[in-house]
Every structure is written in structure tokens, then in C-alpha cells.
């Protein structure tokens, strides 16, 4: 240790002018308040200027000292002075590197010292950085250390004038390209947490590899610059090569996550028919990674859609055909969100793999994706046009302008049983934000001919649900307190509307029960009221259930409806949830499952798989038999695996 201190003291003594210059430079920010800069007070300008000068000076000194404190002594054959003394080689390397670090970081601290003595806080709001020096001194020191080590390695490589420099450049380019490819794959998949972890880890590995390579250079090559260059290169690129392999393995492990690794569900969307579901949620192995999956609940076969859950919010899929035999989604080719390419999967064909479709969307992302009943035609809204495309050939079949006006509610598309394509949405009719018209257009998808077009006032209303046959729309009006004041049903074929149905506060949802009945849930003082209405608003059945919250599920059998409730006074967590089975004909209910929530809404075909699916937010997915209550485990929660 005494030898290390001796080397350190000698290096600092040789460069004593650097801290003196830094201290004098620290007096310059004291004149900053005299500058005519509006909007900032004197202390803010003074501390901001001092902090900026300190960081710039530290970085410049780190580069200059890092490139000279060892490499210049080697090229000028002055390092032999230390090796001629009885000093261990490691103390020579450590003492010189420590001197460069102390001078670079210490000079920055000396620059801000006068402002600190005046009582300024180095967190100038809005100027340069909105953080304090104390919170970032570790990051500052780490950055200085990395610059010193990088500068030293680069100086040794260039000063040696060895052909090994070509190997260095080639290795740097190759490893950078490999790392870029791996991080690009993770970014496209939405694993941004893993990308950030890799970036932080690579910086730490780079610093350690540079330190190890520099130490090996001094310890083994001593004063031989060319030999030192070779040893530095072999050590550095060997360690970074191992790190690149580790990154590739880590990335593959992250992207190998399956539905069984989901620890909480963002959503679960069953196909209208068949045994497939789309689901998404965070996986335990990577924070911030919420992949999308297609899962066959019978065979367990699954596919990860190369898109994050945030892309799903742009209506990029997946969408299912009505017979549940095909799924279509959009995915980017790289990090950019455009162009988007269509992909499809035949769900009923054993061993099928996702296939590309000759369809792409440039510039803006489409919205309102819809798939025809046979799965051959894809419809979307893009650039204010309704587009219909053949999924197999990619041929544009129709292009119809979207009705004028700003959208007050998301425009949607639906293929009807007749084969026609229906557009519906609420668009601004005037300047008032709460005013709007419900616009409906029926299009022949083969010819692009408009079959029907209508517009009906929808003042302050929002569309909540479309009936299974696509002919009726449930509209709700919200007052200023965001509680629903009434709902009504609009016939999209004629524009006729049912009488307004006054309700109290819809908190559990409103939905169609088939094509001829409507379900509305209301909250009323510690109990939930579930009202079963006909299309004219006449109440046919009423359920009053003690609960603070309610969610409408599917119909696992004709005449039965699954719901979930949160009992009064219970903690708002998933363990407190209870699922009930309502008998819509008798007006009774019975317990079905605890700690689980039904997946589907009530408009799915009674008895279809989606109506019998229940999930736990911890990652469990089950099929429940409504007659016996028997549970078939599809995905086991992580805590029970």
C-alpha cells in the first residue's frame, strides 16, 4: 500500500497545476448572475454554470489523462523509471489510474466548490439537470472512470502502431453489430426492461474488461508497448466476447417465455369459437416485458406474437374469424412501428406456423381491424379510408372514404353474417365536444359499393357494446361526474332508437345478452343491481347482490350467466373476488368459484369455451364446469407451480 501511495503522490505532484486551474475556473460562475438571461435567478445561474463547467472539465480531463498517463509514458519510454524501482507492477498501474481519477473528478469538485461555499444547491430547476450533485456523484465518478479506461485502451492501440489495430477495429465492429441485433430483437418484442438491463450490464462489464485488460498490459508486458497492445486486445475482446455470448443467451431466454410464465393478465380474449385464446401480461423473468400469446387451451400449443401489449392498444390484433379457425395480427419488421405487416395463423390445422400475408400498412398504423367470417378478407381504417384486402393475395378489394368529422369515439368495423362490412362510429357534428352523430356505413367488401349509409344524433353519448349480429349498438350518456345517466339501444339498420333507460351508476358494465336482451349493472349503496331489459327498455328481471363491484361474464349454458363480485368491505384484491352463477329464468344465483374472474362478456355463444374460462390475476387460467364446479387447469399460477 505504501508503494501505491508513493506512485499516486508522485503523479499528483507532477500535475499540480490542474487542481489550481480548476479552482480558478470555479470563480467564473460567480459572474453568471450578471449575464442578461431572463427567467432565472442569480443562484440558479451560478450553480447551473458551475455544474456544467465541472462536468465538461471532468470529461475532458478523463480523456486527456486516460490517454497519456500510461500510453505516453510507454511510447516515450519513461515508464521504465518506475520498473527500475522495487515497486510491484500492480502498484504502478493502480497508482497511475488512481491519479487520473482523482485529478479528473477532483477538478470537477473544485470547480463547484465556490458555489457550495456560498450555500448554493447544485440542482438548478430547469437549467441543465434537475438533480442534485449528491444523488449523482456515483454516476459522475463511474463516467469518469469509464472515460479514463476507454482513453487508455485507445491510446495504447494507436500509439503501438501495430497491425493488431485492424483486429481491434474488426472486433469492435463485430461485437457492436451482434449486440445491436440482440437488443433490436428484444426491442421489437417489447422487452424494454431487458434492453435496459443489458445496457447497464454492458457498461459495467466494459469498465471491468477495460480495467482488467489495462492491468494485464502493465503486469505482463511491463514497458513493451507492442506486447502490451496484444495482451490488452486479447484480454479485452475475450471478455467482451464472453459478455456478448451471455447477452445472446439471456435474450433467447427472455424471448422463450411462454403463457405459463405470465404472472398477471393484462387481458384474455377468447376466440368466438374453438379452443384458442389471446392473452397478454407481464412475465416474471423480465420486468416491463408484457408479450402477447395465442394459446390453444386444449393442446397447450402456443405462439408468441412479436409485438408488445402496448401495440395491441393500436388495434393491431390479434383478431379472430367468427368461426375461430384463423387469427390475424400486424407486426413491425424492426424497431420502427411502420411499416406493419399482416401475419395469419390457421388455428385448426395441426402443426401450422404463422404465415406472412402480402399486406402492409405504411406511414400511419391502421385501426379498427376486422376479419371476415371465413378469414379471407381483412378490413382496416387507415388515412381516413375504409380498406378491404384479400388476405391471401394482398389485393385491394375496396377503398371507401370515412365519414367526415372528428372521431369522438373510436371508429370500428364489423363483418356481418350477410358478408357486408359495417363501419360505425361517433363523429363530431359541430364545435361542441359533447355533441356528435352516430355514423353507419355498410359496404360490399367485394366491389366497394356503399349499400347503406345513415347518420343519427348521439349527443354526449359513447358506444359501449355491439350486439352479436352487429345490428344494434348500446349507447350510454355520461354526465360531468362521469356516472352514466341513461342508456339506449340504436338499430344500425334504420337508426331507430329505444326509449332512454335511466340508470344510476354503471360500474360493472352494460352488454347485450344475445340479440334481444340487454344487461345493465348499477351500483347503489353497498349493493349491485343487475337489470335484464328488453330492447324497448322494459325490465324483465332484476338481481340485487351485496357487492361493491361486479363484472359481467359469459353464459356457460343457456339461461345461466357467470359474474364476479367483490363482497362489501372486502379488500380490493383478487383473493377476495367471488364468481357467481345466475339463473336468468328463475332469478336465483349460487357460488361458482372463489378468487377467480370470468373471462368473456355475455354476448358470446352460450356454452362456447370462452364462456367457461376464468382467470386469476396471478397467472392462473381455468375452465370451470357450470354444472359441477369442476376446474380444469389450463395455466397454473406461478405461486402454485
CORZINOR-V626058 format. One record per residue. N is the residue number from 1. SS is DSSP state (2 for helix, 1 for strand, 0 for the rest). BURIAL is 1 if it has 9 or more other ideal C-beta (glycine too) atoms within 8 Angstrom, else 0. Layout:
# CORZINOR-V626058
n:N ss:SS burial:BURIAL
n:N ss:SS burial:BURIAL
This chain:
# CORZINOR-V626058
n:1 ss:0 burial:0
n:2 ss:2 burial:0
n:3 ss:2 burial:1
n:4 ss:2 burial:1
n:5 ss:2 burial:1
n:6 ss:2 burial:1
n:7 ss:2 burial:1
n:8 ss:2 burial:1
n:9 ss:2 burial:0
n:10 ss:2 burial:1
n:11 ss:2 burial:1
n:12 ss:2 burial:1
n:13 ss:2 burial:0
n:14 ss:2 burial:0
n:15 ss:0 burial:1
n:16 ss:2 burial:0
n:17 ss:2 burial:0
n:18 ss:2 burial:1
n:19 ss:2 burial:1
n:20 ss:2 burial:0
n:21 ss:2 burial:1
n:22 ss:2 burial:1
n:23 ss:2 burial:1
n:24 ss:2 burial:0
n:25 ss:2 burial:1
n:26 ss:0 burial:1
n:27 ss:0 burial:0
n:28 ss:2 burial:1
n:29 ss:2 burial:1
n:30 ss:2 burial:1
n:31 ss:2 burial:0
n:32 ss:2 burial:1
n:33 ss:2 burial:1
n:34 ss:2 burial:0
n:35 ss:0 burial:0
n:36 ss:0 burial:0
n:37 ss:0 burial:0
n:38 ss:0 burial:0
n:39 ss:0 burial:0
n:40 ss:0 burial:1
n:41 ss:0 burial:0
n:42 ss:2 burial:0
n:43 ss:2 burial:1
n:44 ss:2 burial:1
n:45 ss:2 burial:1
n:46 ss:2 burial:1
n:47 ss:2 burial:1
n:48 ss:2 burial:1
n:49 ss:2 burial:1
n:50 ss:2 burial:1
n:51 ss:2 burial:1
n:52 ss:2 burial:1
n:53 ss:2 burial:1
n:54 ss:2 burial:1
n:55 ss:2 burial:1
n:56 ss:2 burial:0
n:57 ss:2 burial:1
n:58 ss:2 burial:1
n:59 ss:2 burial:1
n:60 ss:2 burial:0
n:61 ss:2 burial:1
n:62 ss:2 burial:1
n:63 ss:2 burial:1
n:64 ss:2 burial:1
n:65 ss:2 burial:1
n:66 ss:2 burial:1
n:67 ss:2 burial:1
n:68 ss:2 burial:1
n:69 ss:0 burial:1
n:70 ss:0 burial:1
n:71 ss:2 burial:1
n:72 ss:2 burial:1
n:73 ss:2 burial:1
n:74 ss:2 burial:1
n:75 ss:2 burial:0
n:76 ss:0 burial:0
n:77 ss:0 burial:0
n:78 ss:0 burial:0
n:79 ss:0 burial:1
n:80 ss:2 burial:0
n:81 ss:2 burial:0
n:82 ss:2 burial:1
n:83 ss:2 burial:1
n:84 ss:0 burial:0
n:85 ss:0 burial:0
n:86 ss:0 burial:0
n:87 ss:0 burial:1
n:88 ss:0 burial:0
n:89 ss:2 burial:1
n:90 ss:2 burial:1
n:91 ss:2 burial:1
n:92 ss:2 burial:1
n:93 ss:2 burial:1
n:94 ss:2 burial:1
n:95 ss:2 burial:1
n:96 ss:2 burial:1
n:97 ss:2 burial:1
n:98 ss:2 burial:1
n:99 ss:2 burial:1
n:100 ss:2 burial:1
n:101 ss:2 burial:1
n:102 ss:2 burial:1
n:103 ss:2 burial:1
n:104 ss:2 burial:1
n:105 ss:2 burial:1
n:106 ss:2 burial:1
n:107 ss:2 burial:1
n:108 ss:2 burial:1
n:109 ss:2 burial:1
n:110 ss:2 burial:1
n:111 ss:2 burial:1
n:112 ss:2 burial:1
n:113 ss:2 burial:1
n:114 ss:2 burial:1
n:115 ss:2 burial:1
n:116 ss:2 burial:1
n:117 ss:2 burial:0
n:118 ss:0 burial:1
n:119 ss:0 burial:0
n:120 ss:0 burial:1
n:121 ss:0 burial:0
n:122 ss:0 burial:1
n:123 ss:0 burial:1
n:124 ss:0 burial:1
n:125 ss:0 burial:0
n:126 ss:0 burial:0
n:127 ss:0 burial:0
n:128 ss:0 burial:0
n:129 ss:0 burial:0
n:130 ss:0 burial:0
n:131 ss:0 burial:0
n:132 ss:0 burial:0
n:133 ss:2 burial:1
n:134 ss:2 burial:0
n:135 ss:2 burial:0
n:136 ss:2 burial:1
n:137 ss:2 burial:0
n:138 ss:2 burial:0
n:139 ss:2 burial:0
n:140 ss:2 burial:1
n:141 ss:2 burial:1
n:142 ss:2 burial:1
n:143 ss:2 burial:1
n:144 ss:2 burial:1
n:145 ss:2 burial:1
n:146 ss:2 burial:1
n:147 ss:2 burial:1
n:148 ss:2 burial:1
n:149 ss:2 burial:1
n:150 ss:2 burial:1
n:151 ss:2 burial:1
n:152 ss:2 burial:1
n:153 ss:2 burial:1
n:154 ss:2 burial:1
n:155 ss:2 burial:1
n:156 ss:2 burial:1
n:157 ss:2 burial:1
n:158 ss:2 burial:0
n:159 ss:2 burial:1
n:160 ss:0 burial:1
n:161 ss:0 burial:0
n:162 ss:0 burial:1
n:163 ss:0 burial:0
n:164 ss:2 burial:1
n:165 ss:2 burial:1
n:166 ss:2 burial:0
n:167 ss:2 burial:1
n:168 ss:2 burial:1
n:169 ss:2 burial:0
n:170 ss:2 burial:0
n:171 ss:2 burial:1
n:172 ss:2 burial:0
n:173 ss:2 burial:0
n:174 ss:2 burial:0
n:175 ss:2 burial:1
n:176 ss:2 burial:0
n:177 ss:2 burial:0
n:178 ss:2 burial:1
n:179 ss:2 burial:1
n:180 ss:2 burial:0
n:181 ss:2 burial:0
n:182 ss:2 burial:1
n:183 ss:2 burial:1
n:184 ss:2 burial:1
n:185 ss:2 burial:1
n:186 ss:2 burial:1
n:187 ss:2 burial:1
n:188 ss:2 burial:1
n:189 ss:0 burial:1
n:190 ss:0 burial:1
n:191 ss:0 burial:1
n:192 ss:2 burial:1
n:193 ss:2 burial:1
n:194 ss:2 burial:1
n:195 ss:2 burial:1
n:196 ss:2 burial:1
n:197 ss:2 burial:1
n:198 ss:2 burial:1
n:199 ss:2 burial:1
n:200 ss:2 burial:0
n:201 ss:2 burial:1
n:202 ss:2 burial:1
n:203 ss:2 burial:1
n:204 ss:2 burial:0
n:205 ss:2 burial:1
n:206 ss:2 burial:1
n:207 ss:2 burial:1
n:208 ss:2 burial:1
n:209 ss:2 burial:1
n:210 ss:2 burial:1
n:211 ss:2 burial:1
n:212 ss:2 burial:1
n:213 ss:2 burial:1
n:214 ss:2 burial:1
n:215 ss:2 burial:1
n:216 ss:2 burial:1
n:217 ss:2 burial:1
n:218 ss:2 burial:1
n:219 ss:2 burial:1
n:220 ss:2 burial:1
n:221 ss:2 burial:1
n:222 ss:0 burial:1
n:223 ss:0 burial:1
n:224 ss:0 burial:0
n:225 ss:2 burial:1
n:226 ss:2 burial:0
n:227 ss:2 burial:1
n:228 ss:2 burial:1
n:229 ss:2 burial:1
n:230 ss:2 burial:1
n:231 ss:2 burial:1
n:232 ss:2 burial:1
n:233 ss:2 burial:1
n:234 ss:2 burial:0
n:235 ss:2 burial:1
n:236 ss:2 burial:1
n:237 ss:2 burial:1
n:238 ss:2 burial:0
n:239 ss:2 burial:1
n:240 ss:2 burial:1
n:241 ss:2 burial:1
n:242 ss:2 burial:0
n:243 ss:2 burial:1
n:244 ss:2 burial:1
n:245 ss:2 burial:0
n:246 ss:2 burial:0
n:247 ss:2 burial:1
n:248 ss:2 burial:1
n:249 ss:2 burial:0
n:250 ss:2 burial:1
n:251 ss:2 burial:1
n:252 ss:2 burial:0
n:253 ss:2 burial:0
n:254 ss:2 burial:1
n:255 ss:2 burial:1
n:256 ss:0 burial:0
n:257 ss:0 burial:1
n:258 ss:0 burial:0
n:259 ss:2 burial:1
n:260 ss:2 burial:0
n:261 ss:2 burial:1
n:262 ss:1 burial:1
n:263 ss:0 burial:1
n:264 ss:0 burial:1
n:265 ss:0 burial:1
n:266 ss:0 burial:0
n:267 ss:1 burial:1
n:268 ss:1 burial:1
n:269 ss:1 burial:0
n:270 ss:1 burial:1
n:271 ss:0 burial:1
n:272 ss:0 burial:1
n:273 ss:0 burial:1
n:274 ss:0 burial:1
n:275 ss:0 burial:1
n:276 ss:1 burial:1
n:277 ss:1 burial:1
n:278 ss:1 burial:1
n:279 ss:1 burial:1
n:280 ss:1 burial:1
n:281 ss:0 burial:1
n:282 ss:0 burial:1
n:283 ss:1 burial:1
n:284 ss:0 burial:0
n:285 ss:0 burial:0
n:286 ss:0 burial:1
n:287 ss:0 burial:0
n:288 ss:0 burial:1
n:289 ss:0 burial:1
n:290 ss:0 burial:1
n:291 ss:1 burial:1
n:292 ss:1 burial:1
n:293 ss:1 burial:1
n:294 ss:1 burial:1
n:295 ss:1 burial:1
n:296 ss:1 burial:1
n:297 ss:0 burial:1
n:298 ss:0 burial:0
n:299 ss:0 burial:0
n:300 ss:0 burial:0
n:301 ss:0 burial:0
n:302 ss:1 burial:1
n:303 ss:1 burial:0
n:304 ss:1 burial:1
n:305 ss:1 burial:1
n:306 ss:1 burial:0
n:307 ss:1 burial:1
n:308 ss:1 burial:1
n:309 ss:2 burial:1
n:310 ss:2 burial:0
n:311 ss:2 burial:1
n:312 ss:2 burial:1
n:313 ss:0 burial:0
n:314 ss:0 burial:0
n:315 ss:0 burial:1
n:316 ss:0 burial:1
n:317 ss:1 burial:1
n:318 ss:1 burial:1
n:319 ss:1 burial:1
n:320 ss:1 burial:1
n:321 ss:0 burial:1
n:322 ss:0 burial:0
n:323 ss:0 burial:1
n:324 ss:0 burial:1
n:325 ss:0 burial:1
n:326 ss:1 burial:1
n:327 ss:1 burial:1
n:328 ss:1 burial:1
n:329 ss:1 burial:1
n:330 ss:1 burial:1
n:331 ss:1 burial:1
n:332 ss:1 burial:1
n:333 ss:0 burial:0
n:334 ss:0 burial:0
n:335 ss:0 burial:0
n:336 ss:0 burial:0
n:337 ss:0 burial:0
n:338 ss:0 burial:1
n:339 ss:0 burial:0
n:340 ss:1 burial:1
n:341 ss:1 burial:1
n:342 ss:1 burial:1
n:343 ss:1 burial:1
n:344 ss:1 burial:1
n:345 ss:1 burial:1
n:346 ss:1 burial:1
n:347 ss:0 burial:1
n:348 ss:0 burial:0
n:349 ss:0 burial:0
n:350 ss:0 burial:0
n:351 ss:0 burial:0
n:352 ss:0 burial:0
n:353 ss:0 burial:0
n:354 ss:0 burial:0
n:355 ss:1 burial:1
n:356 ss:1 burial:0
n:357 ss:1 burial:1
n:358 ss:1 burial:0
n:359 ss:1 burial:1
n:360 ss:1 burial:0
n:361 ss:1 burial:1
n:362 ss:0 burial:0
n:363 ss:0 burial:0
n:364 ss:0 burial:0
n:365 ss:0 burial:1
n:366 ss:0 burial:1
n:367 ss:1 burial:1
n:368 ss:1 burial:1
n:369 ss:1 burial:1
n:370 ss:1 burial:1
n:371 ss:1 burial:1
n:372 ss:0 burial:1
n:373 ss:0 burial:1
n:374 ss:0 burial:0
n:375 ss:0 burial:1
n:376 ss:0 burial:0
n:377 ss:1 burial:1
n:378 ss:1 burial:1
n:379 ss:1 burial:1
n:380 ss:1 burial:1
n:381 ss:1 burial:1
n:382 ss:1 burial:1
n:383 ss:0 burial:0
n:384 ss:0 burial:0
n:385 ss:1 burial:1
n:386 ss:1 burial:1
n:387 ss:1 burial:1
n:388 ss:1 burial:1
n:389 ss:1 burial:1
n:390 ss:1 burial:1
n:391 ss:0 burial:1
n:392 ss:0 burial:0
n:393 ss:0 burial:0
n:394 ss:0 burial:1
n:395 ss:0 burial:0
n:396 ss:1 burial:0
n:397 ss:1 burial:1
n:398 ss:1 burial:1
n:399 ss:1 burial:0
n:400 ss:1 burial:1
n:401 ss:1 burial:0
n:402 ss:0 burial:1
n:403 ss:0 burial:1
n:404 ss:0 burial:0
n:405 ss:0 burial:1
n:406 ss:0 burial:0
n:407 ss:1 burial:1
n:408 ss:0 burial:1
n:409 ss:0 burial:1
n:410 ss:0 burial:0
n:411 ss:0 burial:1
n:412 ss:1 burial:1
n:413 ss:1 burial:1
n:414 ss:1 burial:1
n:415 ss:1 burial:1
n:416 ss:0 burial:1
n:417 ss:0 burial:0
n:418 ss:0 burial:0
n:419 ss:0 burial:0
n:420 ss:0 burial:1
n:421 ss:1 burial:1
n:422 ss:1 burial:1
n:423 ss:1 burial:1
n:424 ss:1 burial:1
n:425 ss:1 burial:1
n:426 ss:1 burial:1
n:427 ss:1 burial:1
n:428 ss:0 burial:1
n:429 ss:0 burial:0
n:430 ss:0 burial:0
n:431 ss:0 burial:0
n:432 ss:0 burial:0
n:433 ss:0 burial:0
n:434 ss:0 burial:0
n:435 ss:0 burial:1
n:436 ss:0 burial:1
n:437 ss:1 burial:1
n:438 ss:1 burial:1
n:439 ss:1 burial:1
n:440 ss:1 burial:1
n:441 ss:1 burial:1
n:442 ss:1 burial:1
n:443 ss:1 burial:1
n:444 ss:0 burial:1
n:445 ss:0 burial:1
n:446 ss:0 burial:0
n:447 ss:0 burial:0
n:448 ss:0 burial:1
n:449 ss:0 burial:0
n:450 ss:1 burial:1
n:451 ss:1 burial:0
n:452 ss:1 burial:0
n:453 ss:1 burial:0
n:454 ss:1 burial:1
n:455 ss:1 burial:1
n:456 ss:1 burial:1
n:457 ss:1 burial:0
n:458 ss:0 burial:1
n:459 ss:0 burial:0
n:460 ss:0 burial:0
n:461 ss:1 burial:1
n:462 ss:1 burial:1
n:463 ss:1 burial:1
n:464 ss:1 burial:1
n:465 ss:1 burial:1
n:466 ss:1 burial:1
n:467 ss:0 burial:1
n:468 ss:0 burial:1
n:469 ss:0 burial:0
n:470 ss:0 burial:1
n:471 ss:0 burial:1
n:472 ss:1 burial:1
n:473 ss:1 burial:1
n:474 ss:1 burial:1
n:475 ss:1 burial:1
n:476 ss:1 burial:1
n:477 ss:1 burial:1
n:478 ss:1 burial:1
n:479 ss:0 burial:0
n:480 ss:0 burial:0
n:481 ss:0 burial:0
n:482 ss:0 burial:0
n:483 ss:0 burial:1
n:484 ss:1 burial:1
n:485 ss:1 burial:0
n:486 ss:1 burial:1
n:487 ss:1 burial:1
n:488 ss:1 burial:1
n:489 ss:1 burial:1
n:490 ss:1 burial:1
n:491 ss:1 burial:1
n:492 ss:0 burial:1
n:493 ss:0 burial:0
n:494 ss:0 burial:0
n:495 ss:0 burial:1
n:496 ss:0 burial:0
n:497 ss:1 burial:1
n:498 ss:0 burial:1
n:499 ss:0 burial:0
n:500 ss:0 burial:1
n:501 ss:1 burial:1
n:502 ss:1 burial:0
n:503 ss:0 burial:1
n:504 ss:0 burial:0
n:505 ss:0 burial:1
n:506 ss:0 burial:1
n:507 ss:0 burial:1
n:508 ss:0 burial:1
n:509 ss:0 burial:1
n:510 ss:1 burial:1
n:511 ss:1 burial:1
n:512 ss:1 burial:1
n:513 ss:0 burial:1
n:514 ss:0 burial:0
n:515 ss:0 burial:0
n:516 ss:0 burial:0
n:517 ss:1 burial:1
n:518 ss:1 burial:1
n:519 ss:1 burial:1
n:520 ss:1 burial:1
n:521 ss:1 burial:1
n:522 ss:1 burial:1
n:523 ss:1 burial:1
n:524 ss:0 burial:1
n:525 ss:0 burial:0
n:526 ss:0 burial:0
n:527 ss:1 burial:1
n:528 ss:1 burial:1
n:529 ss:1 burial:1
n:530 ss:1 burial:1
n:531 ss:1 burial:1
n:532 ss:1 burial:1
n:533 ss:1 burial:1
n:534 ss:1 burial:1
n:535 ss:0 burial:1
n:536 ss:0 burial:0
n:537 ss:0 burial:1
n:538 ss:0 burial:0
n:539 ss:1 burial:0
n:540 ss:1 burial:0
n:541 ss:1 burial:0
n:542 ss:1 burial:1
n:543 ss:1 burial:1
n:544 ss:1 burial:0
n:545 ss:1 burial:1
n:546 ss:1 burial:0
n:547 ss:0 burial:1
n:548 ss:0 burial:1
n:549 ss:1 burial:1
n:550 ss:1 burial:1
n:551 ss:1 burial:1
n:552 ss:1 burial:1
n:553 ss:0 burial:1
n:554 ss:0 burial:1
n:555 ss:0 burial:1
n:556 ss:0 burial:1
n:557 ss:0 burial:1
n:558 ss:0 burial:0
n:559 ss:0 burial:0
n:560 ss:1 burial:1
n:561 ss:1 burial:1
n:562 ss:1 burial:1
n:563 ss:1 burial:1
n:564 ss:1 burial:1
n:565 ss:1 burial:1
n:566 ss:1 burial:1
n:567 ss:0 burial:1
n:568 ss:0 burial:0
n:569 ss:0 burial:0
n:570 ss:0 burial:0
n:571 ss:0 burial:0
n:572 ss:0 burial:0
n:573 ss:0 burial:0
n:574 ss:2 burial:1
n:575 ss:2 burial:0
n:576 ss:2 burial:1
n:577 ss:1 burial:1
n:578 ss:1 burial:1
n:579 ss:1 burial:1
n:580 ss:1 burial:1
n:581 ss:1 burial:1
n:582 ss:1 burial:1
n:583 ss:1 burial:1
n:584 ss:0 burial:1
n:585 ss:0 burial:0
n:586 ss:0 burial:0
n:587 ss:0 burial:0
n:588 ss:1 burial:0
n:589 ss:1 burial:0
n:590 ss:1 burial:0
n:591 ss:1 burial:0
n:592 ss:1 burial:1
n:593 ss:1 burial:1
n:594 ss:1 burial:0
n:595 ss:0 burial:1
n:596 ss:0 burial:1
n:597 ss:1 burial:1
n:598 ss:1 burial:1
n:599 ss:0 burial:1
n:600 ss:0 burial:1
n:601 ss:0 burial:1
n:602 ss:0 burial:1
n:603 ss:0 burial:1
n:604 ss:0 burial:1
n:605 ss:0 burial:0
n:606 ss:0 burial:1
n:607 ss:0 burial:1
n:608 ss:0 burial:1
n:609 ss:2 burial:1
n:610 ss:2 burial:1
n:611 ss:2 burial:1
n:612 ss:2 burial:1
n:613 ss:1 burial:1
n:614 ss:1 burial:1
n:615 ss:1 burial:1
n:616 ss:1 burial:1
n:617 ss:0 burial:0
n:618 ss:0 burial:1
n:619 ss:0 burial:1
n:620 ss:1 burial:1
n:621 ss:1 burial:1
n:622 ss:1 burial:1
n:623 ss:1 burial:1
n:624 ss:1 burial:1
n:625 ss:0 burial:1
n:626 ss:0 burial:1
n:627 ss:0 burial:0
n:628 ss:0 burial:0
n:629 ss:0 burial:1
n:630 ss:0 burial:0
n:631 ss:1 burial:1
n:632 ss:1 burial:0
n:633 ss:1 burial:0
n:634 ss:1 burial:1
n:635 ss:1 burial:1
n:636 ss:0 burial:1
n:637 ss:0 burial:1
n:638 ss:2 burial:1
n:639 ss:2 burial:0
n:640 ss:2 burial:0
n:641 ss:0 burial:0
